[in-house]
Amino acid sequence: MLGRVGTALAVVAAAATLAVVAQELASLPEVMYSVAVPHDVSPAHIVHKIKLKDGQTILKMLDSENSDYFAMLDNGDIMTVTRLWPLLGKTVTLKVNTRYPDGRTQLFVIRVAVKDHEAMLRFLKPEYDAFVYENLPAGTELQGLDELEATGEEDIKYELLGGHSVFALHHVGGIPTIVTKKSLDREAQDMYKLTLRAYDKEGMDMTEAKINVHIYDMNDHPPVFTQSMFYFFVPLNVTRFEKIGRVVAHDGDGDKVVYRLAYPSNTFTIIPQTGEIMLIEPPETMVYELELEAFDKRKPTLYSDTLAKAHIEFRYPGDSLFTGESNDIDYDIYPDHALSKRSAGGGRVKRGQLRHTKEMVFSEADGAVESKVVFQLEKEIQWETFKIRDDNPWVEVDLNGAVRLDTQMDVINASDSVLCMARIPYGILAIHRTESDAFMTSICVGLAN
C-alpha cells in the first residue's frame, strides 16, 4: 500500500516539474525600459512605444499600482488617460504581456518616472553646428559648442553616439567637450554627424542633441597645372588682343586659381582669372616659350610647385596644320596633347612648312655699289619682319625684307661657290656663285631651327 502511494507521489512530482519546465520554455526573458515624463502632459500623451516583432501581439497590461493612469494600445503605444500631476515625484511600474505566434510569451516592464516639467533633462538647442580645421593634431577641441549642456539635473552623464574612431567626449563636470582623435582631412570627408545623449544618474530621464561637425579647409594644396607643357599653334594672320589659347591648373582645396607669366613678355599677356593667353604685340619670331605660374587667392597664398610652359608657334595660314593638307616636312616631336589644335582633317602635326623657293639672278655689276638693295623679300602678312640670325660679312637683311650686299662683289673671294648662308626668322638665305659669274639667290622661307 505504501509502495503505491510513493509511486503516485513521484508521478505527481514529475508532472509538476515538467509543467514548470514547459512554462519556462514558453516564456522569453523580460525586457525592461525606463522613461521619464513631465507631470503636466495632457491625456493621450505617448509615454513609450514597445517595438513589436513579426507576429508579436499585445495580450494585456497587468494591473499594478497607478497603472490605471495609463492605457496599452494594440500597436505597442503606452499612453496617458488622465493628467499625471497626482503622480509627481513617483515612479510607476507598468507590466505588459505579449505573445508570439508559436505560443511563447514575453513580459515588458516599463518604469515611468513622473517629474516636474522644469526638472526634465533637455539641451539648450536640439541641434548644434561645430567646426574644426583640417590637419590639426589629435586632441583638438571642436569649436562652436559653448552651449552644449543639458539642464534639469545636477548630476548628468553624457554619452557620444557615433564617430568613435574620429572623436572623443571629455566631461569632467560642467559643459562637455568633444575633441578629435586624429588629424582630419577635409578633402576626404568634410562633415560628420554625431549624437550626444544626456541622462540622469538613475537612468530614467534621457535627452539627445544632434551635432554637425564641419571640417574647415586649411590651405594645404597649391595649384597644379594639368600639363607641364602646353602647345599652341597660331596662324600668322591672328590679330592683336586675340586669345590664342588657355592653360589650366587645379587647386586641391577648391580655391580659385590665378595665373600669371613668370617673366614679363612684350608680346603676350595672360588673363589672371581664366588662364587665357592673349597676343598684345605682333610677334618678332615664329616660336615662343613662356613660363607660367599659378597661385590661389587664400591667405597664406600657395604657389604652384613647378612652372608650366606654353610653347607657341606661329604658322602661315596655308599651313597643313590649319588646312588639313599633307606636308613634306614632318617632325614627329610633340606629345599627344599637342594634337588637340589640329584641324578636323586629322594627320600628324607638321612643322617647318616652307615658302616656295625664290630664285633671282643678278650680275656682278648689280653688286658694285655697297649696301645696294639687290632684291626684296615679299611679306605674306602686313606686320611680318625679317632679320638674319647669323651675322656674315656679305649680306644683311632689313626688317622690311630688303636684302643688301654689305661689300662690293669684286672683293668677294671668287673661289667661293656659296658666298653666304644666313638664318633668317622664316628660313635660310643662301647666295650661290654660278658658272657664268652671275649670282643666284635662293630664298627658302620657313621655320628656322
C-alpha positions as MATLAB code, in Angstrom:
seq = 'MLGRVGTALAVVAAAATLAVVAQELASLPEVMYSVAVPHDVSPAHIVHKIKLKDGQTILKMLDSENSDYFAMLDNGDIMTVTRLWPLLGKTVTLKVNTRYPDGRTQLFVIRVAVKDHEAMLRFLKPEYDAFVYENLPAGTELQGLDELEATGEEDIKYELLGGHSVFALHHVGGIPTIVTKKSLDREAQDMYKLTLRAYDKEGMDMTEAKINVHIYDMNDHPPVFTQSMFYFFVPLNVTRFEKIGRVVAHDGDGDKVVYRLAYPSNTFTIIPQTGEIMLIEPPETMVYELELEAFDKRKPTLYSDTLAKAHIEFRYPGDSLFTGESNDIDYDIYPDHALSKRSAGGGRVKRGQLRHTKEMVFSEADGAVESKVVFQLEKEIQWETFKIRDDNPWVEVDLNGAVRLDTQMDVINASDSVLCMARIPYGILAIHRTESDAFMTSICVGLAN';
ca = [
       0.000    0.000    0.000;
       2.766    2.396    0.993;
       4.602    1.492   -2.204;
       1.645    2.542   -4.346;
       1.341    5.869   -2.515;
       5.041    6.571   -3.028;
       4.798    5.812   -6.701;
       1.806    8.119   -7.076;
       3.625   10.974   -5.332;
       6.624   10.510   -7.614;
       4.411   10.734  -10.699;
       2.776   13.924   -9.419;
       6.172   15.496   -8.698;
       7.455   14.608  -12.148;
       4.362   16.072  -13.769;
       4.790   19.288  -11.788;
       8.430   19.523  -12.832;
       7.519   19.048  -16.491;
       4.860   21.738  -16.184;
       7.385   24.192  -14.756;
       9.900   23.381  -17.496;
       7.225   23.804  -20.156;
       6.238   27.154  -18.683;
       9.871   28.303  -18.661;
      10.328   27.239  -22.265;
       7.187   29.161  -23.241;
       8.360   32.441  -21.623;
      11.115   34.656  -23.011;
      13.294   36.865  -20.784;
      11.771   40.099  -19.524;
      12.594   43.363  -21.271;
      12.886   46.470  -19.105;
      12.698   50.142  -20.074;
      12.951   53.317  -18.004;
      11.408   56.600  -19.120;
      10.615   59.980  -17.625;
       7.545   62.043  -18.386;
       6.598   65.603  -17.366;
       3.861   65.843  -14.770;
       1.847   68.346  -16.828;
       1.373   66.346  -20.028;
      -2.128   66.127  -21.424;
      -4.148   62.909  -21.709;
      -3.318   60.735  -24.773;
       0.358   61.599  -24.419;
       2.510   58.683  -25.649;
       4.819   57.675  -22.824;
       6.593   54.779  -24.503;
       6.298   52.530  -27.539;
       7.029   48.812  -27.415;
       8.609   47.732  -30.696;
       6.751   44.545  -31.607;
       8.454   41.927  -33.755;
       6.830   39.984  -36.598;
       3.676   38.283  -35.337;
       4.158   39.518  -31.759;
       0.910   40.806  -30.230;
      -0.132   42.614  -27.068;
      -2.034   40.436  -24.609;
      -2.739   42.970  -21.891;
      -1.279   45.399  -19.378;
      -1.170   43.778  -15.965;
      -2.760   45.590  -13.078;
      -0.338   47.391  -10.780;
      -0.315   50.421   -8.508;
      -1.302   53.552  -10.501;
      -1.467   51.585  -13.758;
      -4.974   52.997  -14.263;
      -3.375   56.310  -15.321;
      -2.178   54.585  -18.495;
      -3.576   52.534  -21.358;
      -1.990   49.957  -23.648;
      -2.734   50.140  -27.379;
      -2.510   47.206  -29.775;
       0.295   48.871  -31.777;
       2.590   48.934  -28.727;
       1.957   52.529  -27.622;
       1.527   53.248  -23.921;
      -0.370   56.495  -23.396;
      -1.772   58.534  -20.557;
      -5.539   58.540  -19.990;
      -5.625   61.388  -17.476;
      -3.339   64.076  -16.084;
      -0.365   62.838  -14.085;
       0.159   65.643  -11.567;
      -1.005   63.410   -8.653;
       1.966   61.146   -9.503;
       4.579   63.947   -9.390;
       7.805   62.601   -7.922;
       6.681   58.981   -8.143;
       7.797   56.076  -10.332;
       5.118   53.811  -11.767;
       5.975   50.271  -12.875;
       3.918   49.009  -15.788;
       3.943   45.388  -16.971;
       2.793   44.387  -20.442;
       2.479   40.779  -21.565;
       2.972   39.851  -25.229;
       2.775   36.632  -27.248;
       4.436   35.229  -30.360;
       2.641   33.079  -32.960;
       4.387   29.932  -31.651;
       2.833   30.450  -28.221;
       5.840   31.902  -26.442;
       5.217   34.924  -24.251;
       7.379   37.856  -23.260;
       6.906   40.390  -20.477;
       7.849   44.067  -20.868;
       8.468   46.112  -17.734;
       8.329   49.902  -18.157;
       9.332   52.153  -15.265;
       7.761   55.594  -15.691;
       9.168   58.433  -13.581;
       6.824   61.421  -13.340;
       8.976   64.553  -12.970;
       8.412   68.252  -12.708;
       8.457   69.829  -16.134;
      11.278   72.195  -15.178;
      13.397   69.303  -13.921;
      13.234   67.327  -17.160;
      16.568   66.916  -18.932;
      16.936   68.995  -22.093;
      19.665   70.578  -24.176;
      19.640   74.305  -24.795;
      19.327   73.562  -28.522;
      18.155   70.430  -30.339;
      20.949   70.710  -32.928;
      24.447   72.189  -32.886;
      26.956   73.116  -35.581;
      30.609   72.657  -34.639;
      33.771   73.077  -36.676;
      37.443   72.186  -36.635;
      40.222   72.877  -39.131;
      41.772   70.020  -41.037;
      45.350   68.839  -40.398;
      45.313   69.864  -36.714;
      46.732   67.317  -34.257;
      44.686   64.813  -32.272;
      43.131   66.302  -29.154;
      41.957   69.492  -30.880;
      38.686   70.682  -29.340;
      35.680   71.306  -31.585;
      34.636   74.942  -31.764;
      31.097   76.310  -31.674;
      29.853   74.123  -28.786;
      29.861   76.702  -25.986;
      26.202   75.953  -25.188;
      26.491   72.181  -25.398;
      24.977   71.441  -21.997;
      21.903   69.650  -20.710;
      19.898   71.212  -17.886;
      17.340   69.925  -15.385;
      19.528   67.824  -13.096;
      22.694   68.377  -11.116;
      24.291   65.008  -11.777;
      24.154   64.477  -15.533;
      26.039   61.895  -17.518;
      26.843   62.143  -21.232;
      27.417   59.615  -23.981;
      28.665   60.268  -27.521;
      26.928   58.218  -30.197;
      28.763   57.730  -33.491;
      32.168   58.876  -34.674;
      34.067   56.912  -32.039;
      37.060   56.385  -34.331;
      37.344   60.112  -35.013;
      36.041   61.964  -31.934;
      36.131   61.551  -28.172;
      33.969   63.010  -25.406;
      35.605   64.818  -22.489;
      33.455   65.605  -19.482;
      34.795   66.405  -16.051;
      31.921   68.452  -14.694;
      30.347   71.438  -16.394;
      29.966   71.665  -20.140;
      31.113   68.571  -22.055;
      33.686   68.990  -24.818;
      34.399   66.932  -27.916;
      37.942   66.548  -29.258;
      39.469   64.910  -32.309;
      41.225   61.564  -32.038;
      43.306   62.096  -35.181;
      44.213   64.668  -37.786;
      41.341   65.179  -40.224;
      41.386   65.710  -43.974;
      38.629   67.857  -45.422;
      39.227   66.509  -48.909;
      38.420   63.003  -47.612;
      35.316   63.990  -45.586;
      34.061   67.498  -44.897;
      31.323   66.795  -42.323;
      30.444   64.305  -39.580;
      27.072   63.779  -37.874;
      27.132   62.913  -34.168;
      24.576   62.497  -31.397;
      25.192   63.468  -27.775;
      22.999   61.751  -25.186;
      22.464   63.048  -21.655;
      20.829   61.031  -18.860;
      20.346   61.282  -15.109;
      22.090   59.099  -12.547;
      19.104   56.739  -12.234;
      18.934   56.281  -15.980;
      15.278   57.288  -16.000;
      15.443   60.601  -17.834;
      17.286   60.949  -21.128;
      17.588   63.521  -23.915;
      19.647   63.825  -27.107;
      21.097   66.570  -29.300;
      22.385   66.375  -32.866;
      25.870   67.711  -33.652;
      27.025   68.525  -37.184;
      30.822   68.738  -37.279;
      32.111   70.774  -40.228;
      35.741   70.272  -41.252;
      37.141   73.638  -42.310;
      39.627   73.855  -45.097;
      43.231   74.729  -44.417;
      45.163   75.973  -47.412;
      47.447   72.981  -47.857;
      47.211   72.235  -51.588;
      48.927   74.562  -54.080;
      47.542   74.777  -57.612;
      48.846   72.145  -60.027;
      48.926   72.596  -63.795;
      47.187   69.875  -65.779;
      50.201   69.707  -68.115;
      53.838   70.622  -67.761;
      53.895   71.886  -71.359;
      51.019   73.451  -73.295;
      51.307   73.647  -77.097;
      49.596   76.324  -79.178;
      49.836   76.625  -82.974;
      48.674   80.031  -84.141;
      48.065   81.347  -87.684;
      50.131   84.413  -88.545;
      47.046   86.380  -89.523;
      45.978   86.475  -85.876;
      45.143   89.999  -84.718;
      46.319   91.891  -81.661;
      44.434   91.249  -78.417;
      43.176   87.935  -79.707;
      43.209   84.995  -77.312;
      45.402   82.238  -78.687;
      44.878   79.533  -76.061;
      44.254   78.693  -72.435;
      46.234   76.940  -69.713;
      44.576   75.154  -66.797;
      45.586   74.446  -63.199;
      43.507   72.824  -60.465;
      43.574   73.557  -56.744;
      43.126   70.594  -54.397;
      41.406   72.824  -51.832;
      38.875   74.013  -54.376;
      40.193   77.577  -54.306;
      40.029   79.995  -57.216;
      43.228   79.795  -59.274;
      45.024   82.916  -60.524;
      47.508   82.833  -63.410;
      50.473   84.990  -64.344;
      53.581   84.958  -66.522;
      56.660   84.003  -64.550;
      58.636   86.513  -66.629;
      57.204   89.606  -68.382;
      56.628   89.454  -72.120;
      56.244   92.274  -74.624;
      54.285   90.023  -76.956;
      51.878   88.133  -74.712;
      49.902   88.545  -71.550;
      47.762   86.110  -69.595;
      44.329   86.839  -68.175;
      44.730   86.123  -64.435;
      41.197   84.871  -63.851;
      40.931   82.476  -66.811;
      44.459   81.455  -67.838;
      43.846   82.618  -71.410;
      46.956   83.794  -73.272;
      46.454   86.960  -75.322;
      48.582   88.424  -78.092;
      49.326   92.087  -77.325;
      52.012   92.881  -79.915;
      52.950   91.452  -83.327;
      55.356   88.539  -82.930;
      59.016   89.100  -83.755;
      59.767   85.431  -84.238;
      57.884   82.289  -85.084;
      58.434   80.391  -81.854;
      57.944   81.477  -78.249;
      58.114   79.643  -74.985;
      56.511   81.214  -71.930;
      56.837   80.126  -68.315;
      53.640   80.266  -66.305;
      52.808   80.358  -62.626;
      49.545   79.661  -60.802;
      48.544   80.584  -57.258;
      45.411   80.634  -55.134;
      43.633   83.574  -53.515;
      43.849   82.313  -49.947;
      45.901   83.517  -47.024;
      48.616   82.368  -46.902;
      48.879   82.223  -50.670;
      50.228   78.994  -52.142;
      52.050   78.954  -55.476;
      52.402   76.099  -57.939;
      55.422   73.983  -57.055;
      56.638   73.879  -60.652;
      56.235   76.310  -63.510;
      54.376   75.238  -66.614;
      55.484   76.187  -70.100;
      53.489   77.391  -73.077;
      55.086   76.539  -76.424;
      53.665   78.927  -79.040;
      54.353   78.521  -82.746;
      53.120   80.895  -85.413;
      52.272   79.293  -88.745;
      51.267   80.626  -92.113;
      47.524   80.425  -92.742;
      48.151   77.893  -95.513;
      49.977   75.534  -93.166;
      48.654   71.985  -93.259;
      48.017   72.297  -89.537;
      45.104   74.591  -90.376;
      44.139   73.308  -93.844;
      44.365   69.568  -93.199;
      46.662   69.076  -96.218;
      49.759   66.908  -96.096;
      53.200   68.405  -95.618;
      56.525   67.121  -96.886;
      58.407   68.084  -93.729;
      57.413   66.011  -90.724;
      58.847   66.330  -87.246;
      57.038   63.901  -85.018;
      58.251   65.515  -81.805;
      55.129   66.601  -79.970;
      53.260   64.620  -77.291;
      49.695   63.560  -77.839;
      48.077   66.561  -76.190;
      49.735   68.829  -78.755;
      47.443   67.346  -81.373;
      44.368   68.959  -79.862;
      44.864   72.002  -82.071;
      44.829   70.008  -85.309;
      42.226   70.577  -87.938;
      39.354   68.177  -88.310;
      41.131   66.646  -91.273;
      43.484   64.822  -88.932;
      47.038   63.872  -89.799;
      50.209   64.220  -87.806;
      51.473   67.528  -86.529;
      53.678   69.049  -89.235;
      56.441   71.517  -88.649;
      58.509   73.764  -90.906;
      56.320   74.357  -93.953;
      58.454   76.283  -96.478;
      57.527   79.082  -98.756;
      58.183   78.460 -102.407;
      61.865   78.803 -103.305;
      62.608   82.249 -104.686;
      65.394   82.431 -107.256;
      66.907   85.627 -108.594;
      69.905   86.080 -110.895;
      71.856   89.321 -110.955;
      75.211   90.327 -112.395;
      78.364   91.405 -110.640;
      77.632   94.938 -111.777;
      74.479   94.863 -109.681;
      76.663   94.421 -106.617;
      79.202   97.099 -107.461;
      77.530   99.567 -105.136;
      77.985   98.724 -101.451;
      74.752   98.314  -99.418;
      72.649   98.389 -102.545;
      69.320   96.604 -102.284;
      69.644   93.689 -104.659;
      66.190   92.206 -104.093;
      63.206   92.397 -101.790;
      61.686   89.610  -99.684;
      57.929   89.546 -100.048;
      55.694   89.781  -96.973;
      52.747   87.476  -96.609;
      51.227   89.389  -93.730;
      51.281   93.105  -93.061;
      53.459   93.183  -89.963;
      55.898   90.450  -90.961;
      59.549   91.423  -90.382;
      62.877   89.883  -91.382;
      66.268   89.531  -89.775;
      69.383   87.447  -90.381;
      70.048   85.453  -87.272;
      73.688   84.610  -88.015;
      75.800   87.614  -88.958;
      78.010   87.283  -92.039;
      80.393   89.673  -93.848;
      78.473   89.840  -97.110;
      74.741   90.161  -96.678;
      72.302   91.988  -94.450;
      68.523   91.912  -94.437;
      66.461   94.896  -93.348;
      63.379   94.462  -91.173;
      61.227   95.262  -94.204;
      62.809   92.417  -96.202;
      65.323   94.403  -98.252;
      68.412   92.269  -98.972;
      71.686   94.209  -99.308;
      75.286   93.277 -100.017;
      77.496   94.696  -97.292;
      80.579   94.736  -99.563;
      81.269   95.070 -103.264;
      81.121   91.792 -105.140;
      84.518   92.151 -106.741;
      86.232   91.816 -103.384;
      84.454   88.586 -102.568;
      86.617   85.525 -102.899;
      85.859   84.231 -106.374;
      86.585   80.679 -105.308;
      83.595   80.601 -103.014;
      80.753   78.687 -104.572;
      78.491   79.632 -101.696;
      79.169   83.235 -100.793;
      76.972   83.270  -97.711;
      74.345   81.329  -95.876;
      72.428   83.078  -93.133;
      69.461   82.149  -90.967;
      66.509   84.462  -91.020;
      63.389   84.079  -88.877;
      61.492   82.240  -91.570;
      64.179   80.262  -93.346;
      67.660   80.181  -94.834;
      69.151   82.830  -97.072;
      71.780   81.452  -99.470;
      73.736   83.252 -102.216;
      75.441   80.968 -104.726;
      78.037   81.707 -107.431;
      77.103   80.334 -110.846;
      79.452   79.247 -113.617;
      78.782   82.459 -115.549;
      79.843   84.577 -112.577;
      76.325   85.734 -112.141;
      74.771   85.282 -108.730;
      71.699   83.309 -107.901;
      69.925   83.922 -104.626;
      67.771   81.148 -103.195;
      65.331   82.126 -100.512;
      63.783   79.242  -98.584;
      61.467   80.801  -96.106;
      60.071   78.586  -93.397;
      60.782   77.846  -89.746;
      64.437   78.234  -88.871;
      65.654   75.843  -86.195;
];
